[in-house]
């Protein structure tokens, strides 16, 4: 059974930092594409970072230079380092695993990030 468990969310002041973790079980993250998404109240879920099987990363302009996605294959965990946080970064953050060469994907339960201005 595949499980993704996020942690590391919380309340932080604007300009601060947080590091989110997504621990996977039942599947190897190194063999699949991993992504971090967020959803703010009343808004659609959006991608904020992704890391491909080969290690290539991608970010939207809204977080580029502030967020960094990384993975530790030995721990089977993906991280999202978030720096220079802004109030507009407030959202529930989700981890997603896209199974290689298939249409299957898995989501974590989400972790709340609140940035106070």
Backbone as ProteinMPNN parsed JSONL, in Angstrom:
{"seq_chain_A": "XXXXXXXXXXXXXXXXXXXXXXXXXXXXXXXXXXXXXXXXXXXXXXXXXXXXXXXXXXXXXXXXXXXXXXXXXXXXXXXXXXXXXXXXXXXXXXXXXXXXXXXXXXXXXXXXXXXXX", "coords_chain_A": {"N_chain_A": [[0.84, -1.193, 0.0], [0.59, 2.137, -0.934], [1.711, 5.058, 0.605], [1.779, 8.506, 1.351], [3.114, 10.843, 3.454], [2.873, 13.955, 4.701], [4.669, 16.512, 6.469], [5.711, 19.193, 8.658], [4.497, 21.614, 8.264], [3.077, 24.777, 9.405], [2.803, 27.788, 11.402], [4.218, 30.786, 10.405], [6.105, 33.816, 10.322], [5.969, 36.432, 7.877], [8.608, 36.462, 5.535], [9.989, 34.504, 6.773], [11.056, 31.013, 7.084], [10.268, 27.624, 6.136], [10.449, 24.064, 6.204], [9.097, 21.526, 4.419], [8.237, 18.072, 4.589], [7.864, 14.971, 2.872], [7.167, 11.846, 3.351], [7.48, 8.74, 1.873], [5.992, 5.521, 1.501], [5.871, 2.12, 0.474], [6.491, 2.475, -2.148], [9.081, 3.513, -4.399], [10.444, 6.694, -4.378], [12.419, 7.609, -6.024], [12.08, 6.483, -8.473], [10.035, 7.702, -9.674], [8.072, 10.613, -10.575], [7.943, 13.427, -8.522], [5.955, 15.83, -6.815], [5.146, 19.009, -5.357], [2.232, 20.582, -4.32], [-0.141, 23.23, -3.838], [-3.03, 24.523, -2.184], [-5.059, 27.179, -1.755], [-7.686, 28.726, 0.19], [-10.668, 28.841, -1.646], [-9.368, 28.789, -4.054], [-7.851, 27.185, -6.94], [-6.035, 24.086, -6.881], [-2.528, 24.241, -7.161], [0.597, 23.658, -8.82], [3.711, 23.829, -7.21], [6.302, 22.964, -7.148], [8.42, 20.544, -8.689], [10.076, 17.396, -9.142], [11.839, 15.43, -11.279], [12.367, 11.978, -12.37], [15.02, 11.849, -13.164], [16.081, 13.891, -11.734], [15.765, 16.51, -12.521], [14.431, 19.704, -11.837], [11.549, 21.835, -11.407], [9.83, 24.952, -11.308], [7.139, 27.263, -10.752], [6.946, 30.734, -11.687], [6.094, 32.186, -9.498], [7.24, 31.131, -7.203], [9.832, 30.675, -7.769], [13.249, 30.753, -7.013], [12.75, 31.094, -4.355], [11.638, 28.758, -3.293], [12.707, 25.382, -2.9], [12.916, 22.172, -4.123], [13.77, 18.904, -3.1], [15.192, 15.608, -2.769], [15.666, 12.707, -0.746], [16.817, 9.8, -1.399], [17.562, 7.589, 0.103], [16.117, 7.87, 2.421], [13.701, 7.855, 1.326], [12.19, 10.164, 0.932], [10.808, 13.331, 0.157], [11.495, 16.79, 0.015], [10.496, 20.178, 0.651], [11.885, 23.128, 0.671], [11.167, 26.24, 1.87], [11.678, 29.558, 1.544], [11.844, 33.066, 2.427], [9.106, 33.59, 2.85], [5.772, 34.571, 1.973], [2.635, 36.225, 2.596], [0.836, 35.378, 0.706], [1.614, 32.806, 0.242], [0.284, 31.233, 1.938], [-1.493, 28.312, 2.459], [-2.839, 24.976, 2.015], [-0.523, 22.454, 1.709], [0.361, 19.905, -0.504], [1.723, 16.721, -1.226], [2.588, 14.919, -4.114], [2.799, 11.92, -5.966], [3.656, 10.731, -9.068], [3.191, 7.916, -10.829], [5.599, 6.325, -12.724], [5.33, 5.901, -16.229], [2.605, 5.337, -16.201], [-0.871, 6.004, -15.516], [-1.4, 6.411, -12.933], [-1.543, 8.056, -9.774], [-0.574, 9.332, -6.564], [-1.543, 10.934, -3.552], [-0.67, 12.926, -0.727], [-1.95, 13.71, 2.567], [-1.917, 16.369, 3.094], [-0.584, 19.441, 4.444], [-0.84, 22.208, 6.547], [0.167, 25.479, 5.834], [0.732, 28.581, 7.15], [1.233, 31.924, 6.692], [1.965, 34.763, 8.37], [1.422, 38.224, 8.12]], "CA_chain_A": [[0.0, 0.0, 0.0], [1.367, 3.362, -1.055], [1.314, 6.157, 1.483], [2.587, 9.716, 1.386], [2.784, 11.548, 4.69], [3.53, 15.261, 4.787], [4.868, 17.116, 7.78], [6.537, 20.387, 8.638], [3.738, 22.843, 8.135], [2.891, 25.536, 10.629], [2.621, 29.233, 11.326], [5.493, 31.487, 10.312], [5.979, 35.211, 9.934], [6.432, 36.783, 6.533], [10.058, 36.531, 5.477], [10.554, 33.326, 7.423], [11.28, 29.796, 6.312], [9.766, 26.336, 6.594], [10.789, 22.932, 5.355], [8.104, 20.459, 4.417], [8.725, 16.73, 4.264], [6.878, 14.017, 2.373], [7.745, 10.515, 3.488], [6.74, 7.755, 1.089], [6.128, 4.104, 1.807], [5.216, 1.252, -0.49], [6.938, 2.81, -3.503], [10.334, 4.267, -4.384], [10.276, 8.019, -4.967], [13.465, 7.848, -7.023], [11.654, 5.924, -9.754], [8.829, 8.412, -10.097], [8.061, 12.075, -10.512], [7.356, 13.936, -7.288], [5.595, 17.232, -6.875], [4.471, 19.7, -4.256], [1.132, 21.418, -4.764], [-0.798, 23.944, -2.74], [-4.388, 24.988, -2.443], [-5.532, 28.212, -0.833], [-9.156, 28.759, 0.226], [-11.328, 29.441, -2.791], [-8.517, 28.751, -5.249], [-7.532, 25.862, -7.456], [-4.758, 23.531, -6.478], [-1.5, 24.595, -8.122], [1.912, 23.068, -8.65], [4.731, 24.784, -6.783], [7.635, 22.41, -7.389], [8.44, 19.146, -9.103], [11.387, 16.81, -9.383], [11.674, 14.284, -12.157], [13.171, 10.796, -12.04], [16.424, 12.162, -13.386], [16.522, 14.936, -10.823], [15.442, 17.86, -12.99], [13.408, 20.374, -11.033], [10.802, 22.879, -12.097], [9.065, 25.814, -10.413], [6.473, 28.396, -11.378], [7.601, 32.005, -11.396], [5.655, 32.709, -8.204], [8.071, 30.636, -6.096], [11.204, 30.462, -8.24], [14.237, 31.49, -6.236], [12.395, 31.052, -2.929], [11.351, 27.369, -2.929], [13.608, 24.367, -3.445], [12.51, 20.786, -3.912], [14.887, 17.964, -3.09], [14.779, 14.284, -2.299], [16.655, 11.83, -0.132], [16.377, 8.466, -1.809], [17.791, 6.636, 1.186], [15.003, 8.034, 3.361], [12.468, 7.816, 0.53], [11.504, 11.377, 1.373], [10.956, 14.537, -0.643], [11.438, 17.98, 0.839], [10.265, 21.482, 0.042], [12.429, 24.227, 1.468], [10.477, 27.472, 1.5], [12.307, 30.734, 2.14], [11.24, 34.368, 2.106], [7.679, 33.32, 2.724], [4.867, 35.698, 1.847], [1.28, 35.889, 3.041], [0.161, 34.66, -0.386], [2.019, 31.398, 0.247], [-0.604, 30.521, 2.855], [-2.271, 27.288, 1.758], [-2.545, 23.591, 2.369], [0.477, 21.932, 0.786], [0.204, 18.483, -0.755], [2.744, 15.983, -1.948], [2.011, 14.035, -5.129], [3.7, 11.007, -6.67], [3.137, 10.271, -10.353], [3.841, 6.647, -11.129], [6.233, 6.354, -14.043], [4.74, 5.11, -17.317], [1.232, 4.946, -15.902], [-1.75, 7.137, -15.226], [-1.674, 6.408, -11.5], [-0.837, 8.976, -8.913], [-0.909, 9.265, -5.152], [-1.48, 12.224, -2.861], [-0.646, 12.94, 0.717], [-3.134, 14.276, 3.216], [-1.765, 17.816, 3.145], [-0.109, 20.087, 5.667], [-1.203, 23.632, 6.495], [1.197, 26.519, 5.985], [0.129, 29.888, 7.338], [2.234, 32.985, 6.775], [1.364, 35.979, 8.912], [2.094, 39.44, 7.62]], "C_chain_A": [[0.877, 1.246, 0.0], [0.814, 4.415, -0.115], [2.303, 7.292, 1.349], [2.156, 10.501, 2.61], [3.593, 12.834, 4.755], [3.665, 15.697, 6.232], [5.67, 18.389, 7.6], [5.793, 21.693, 8.474], [3.61, 23.566, 9.467], [2.669, 26.996, 10.355], [3.987, 29.899, 11.345], [5.231, 32.939, 9.911], [6.482, 35.429, 8.507], [7.943, 37.002, 6.563], [10.749, 35.326, 6.088], [10.653, 32.135, 6.495], [10.596, 28.605, 6.974], [10.299, 25.265, 5.67], [9.732, 21.846, 5.534], [8.763, 19.139, 4.031], [7.563, 15.877, 3.779], [7.549, 12.643, 2.386], [6.87, 9.498, 2.767], [7.002, 6.345, 1.598], [5.373, 3.303, 0.769], [5.623, 1.492, -1.925], [8.206, 3.636, -3.397], [10.144, 5.615, -5.085], [11.273, 8.243, -6.092], [13.052, 7.364, -8.41], [10.486, 6.686, -10.37], [8.999, 9.914, -9.988], [7.35, 12.497, -9.238], [7.046, 15.411, -7.437], [4.989, 17.726, -5.578], [3.433, 20.638, -4.868], [0.6, 22.184, -3.555], [-2.187, 24.379, -3.175], [-4.792, 25.954, -1.341], [-7.057, 28.219, -0.861], [-9.731, 29.488, -0.983], [-10.523, 29.425, -4.076], [-8.276, 27.319, -5.696], [-6.186, 25.394, -6.917], [-3.733, 23.844, -7.566], [-0.174, 23.928, -7.769], [2.896, 24.14, -8.204], [6.148, 24.252, -6.974], [7.505, 20.967, -7.832], [9.881, 18.701, -9.306], [11.168, 15.515, -10.149], [12.564, 13.121, -11.712], [14.66, 11.087, -12.14], [16.961, 13.274, -12.511], [16.257, 16.354, -11.295], [14.299, 18.435, -12.161], [12.742, 21.485, -11.834], [9.954, 23.635, -11.094], [8.305, 26.852, -11.212], [7.182, 29.681, -10.954], [7.276, 32.525, -9.993], [6.541, 32.258, -7.043], [9.536, 30.465, -6.497], [12.175, 31.355, -7.469], [13.96, 31.495, -4.749], [12.184, 29.617, -2.441], [12.356, 26.441, -3.601], [13.093, 22.976, -3.096], [13.746, 19.898, -3.962], [14.379, 16.614, -2.61], [15.981, 13.553, -1.705], [16.192, 10.409, -0.42], [16.55, 7.435, -0.706], [16.66, 6.68, 2.216], [13.657, 7.957, 2.665], [11.564, 9.002, 0.864], [11.823, 12.529, 0.43], [10.746, 15.736, 0.277], [11.062, 19.195, -0.001], [10.771, 22.533, 1.023], [11.816, 25.524, 0.971], [11.105, 28.622, 2.269], [11.568, 31.996, 1.718], [9.732, 34.244, 1.915], [6.853, 34.601, 2.744], [3.473, 35.249, 2.295], [0.535, 35.097, 1.969], [0.617, 33.213, -0.529], [1.157, 30.569, 1.195], [-1.522, 29.578, 2.084], [-2.057, 25.942, 2.445], [-1.619, 23.043, 1.299], [0.375, 20.414, 0.725], [1.393, 17.937, -1.527], [2.045, 15.033, -2.925], [3.099, 13.181, -5.75], [3.011, 10.533, -7.945], [3.901, 9.014, -10.734], [4.341, 6.643, -12.568], [5.53, 5.424, -15.013], [3.355, 4.576, -16.97], [0.414, 6.193, -15.658], [-2.063, 7.233, -13.735], [-0.904, 7.525, -10.798], [-1.353, 8.822, -7.491], [-0.695, 10.636, -4.534], [-1.356, 12.003, -1.361], [-1.881, 13.641, 1.259], [-3.089, 15.79, 3.32], [-1.268, 18.316, 4.486], [-0.325, 21.596, 5.512], [0.022, 24.513, 6.711], [0.479, 27.851, 6.076], [1.231, 30.906, 7.548], [1.541, 34.253, 7.244], [2.162, 37.199, 8.47], [2.283, 40.457, 8.734]], "O_chain_A": [[1.783, 1.39, 0.821], [-0.395, 4.636, -0.047], [3.511, 7.075, 1.248], [0.973, 10.791, 2.786], [4.82, 12.815, 4.849], [2.883, 15.304, 7.098], [6.237, 18.64, 6.536], [6.394, 22.766, 8.537], [3.984, 23.042, 10.516], [2.383, 27.399, 9.227], [4.816, 29.605, 12.207], [4.244, 33.238, 9.239], [7.324, 34.68, 8.012], [8.484, 37.63, 7.473], [11.958, 35.152, 5.935], [10.378, 32.223, 5.298], [10.375, 28.577, 8.185], [10.569, 25.52, 4.496], [9.51, 21.329, 6.629], [9.715, 19.102, 3.252], [6.426, 16.041, 4.221], [8.386, 12.333, 1.539], [5.669, 9.406, 3.02], [8.097, 6.027, 2.064], [4.354, 3.752, 0.244], [5.158, 0.796, -2.828], [8.395, 4.374, -2.43], [9.734, 5.666, -6.244], [10.991, 8.998, -7.023], [13.621, 7.797, -9.412], [10.012, 6.348, -11.455], [9.95, 10.411, -9.384], [6.28, 11.982, -8.915], [7.775, 16.151, -8.098], [4.402, 16.964, -4.81], [3.719, 21.385, -5.804], [0.861, 21.826, -2.407], [-2.47, 24.573, -4.357], [-4.858, 25.599, -0.164], [-7.658, 27.764, -1.834], [-9.331, 30.609, -1.299], [-10.951, 29.99, -5.083], [-8.469, 26.371, -4.935], [-5.325, 26.194, -6.552], [-4.031, 23.728, -8.755], [0.133, 23.672, -6.605], [2.913, 25.238, -8.759], [7.1, 25.031, -6.961], [6.597, 20.253, -7.408], [10.772, 19.5, -9.596], [10.419, 14.634, -9.727], [13.392, 13.256, -10.811], [15.455, 10.636, -11.316], [18.155, 13.571, -12.537], [16.497, 17.307, -10.553], [13.335, 17.744, -11.832], [13.299, 22.001, -12.803], [9.422, 23.052, -10.149], [8.784, 27.285, -12.26], [7.927, 29.696, -9.975], [8.086, 33.218, -9.378], [6.59, 32.925, -6.009], [10.38, 30.148, -5.659], [11.944, 32.552, -7.302], [14.829, 31.859, -3.957], [12.514, 29.297, -1.299], [12.797, 26.687, -4.724], [12.866, 22.651, -1.931], [14.652, 20.117, -4.766], [13.263, 16.505, -2.104], [17.129, 13.752, -2.103], [15.29, 9.888, 0.235], [15.754, 6.502, -0.6], [16.298, 5.661, 2.804], [12.608, 7.988, 3.307], [10.355, 8.861, 1.049], [12.954, 12.681, -0.033], [9.928, 15.698, 1.196], [11.287, 19.226, -1.211], [10.162, 22.786, 2.063], [11.932, 25.865, -0.206], [11.066, 28.654, 3.499], [10.775, 31.989, 0.776], [9.17, 34.735, 0.936], [7.181, 35.57, 3.428], [3.178, 34.055, 2.361], [-0.297, 34.246, 2.285], [0.063, 32.469, -1.339], [1.285, 29.346, 1.248], [-2.236, 29.995, 1.172], [-1.213, 25.797, 3.33], [-1.906, 23.16, 0.108], [0.31, 19.732, 1.748], [1.981, 18.617, -2.368], [1.031, 14.421, -2.589], [4.196, 13.666, -6.027], [1.905, 9.996, -7.896], [5.115, 9.051, -10.937], [3.592, 6.924, -13.504], [5.177, 4.297, -14.665], [2.98, 3.485, -17.399], [0.947, 7.302, -15.599], [-2.894, 8.042, -13.322], [0.213, 7.88, -11.174], [-2.421, 8.259, -7.253], [0.195, 11.39, -4.926], [-1.866, 11.029, -0.809], [-2.739, 14.1, 0.506], [-4.104, 16.427, 3.603], [-1.5, 17.698, 5.525], [-0.025, 22.174, 4.467], [0.801, 24.314, 7.643], [-0.292, 28.211, 5.186], [2.055, 30.777, 8.453], [0.632, 34.753, 6.581], [3.393, 37.199, 8.452], [2.829, 41.535, 8.499]]}, "name": "protein", "num_of_chains": 1, "seq": "XXXXXXXXXXXXXXXXXXXXXXXXXXXXXXXXXXXXXXXXXXXXXXXXXXXXXXXXXXXXXXXXXXXXXXXXXXXXXXXXXXXXXXXXXXXXXXXXXXXXXXXXXXXXXXXXXXXXX"}
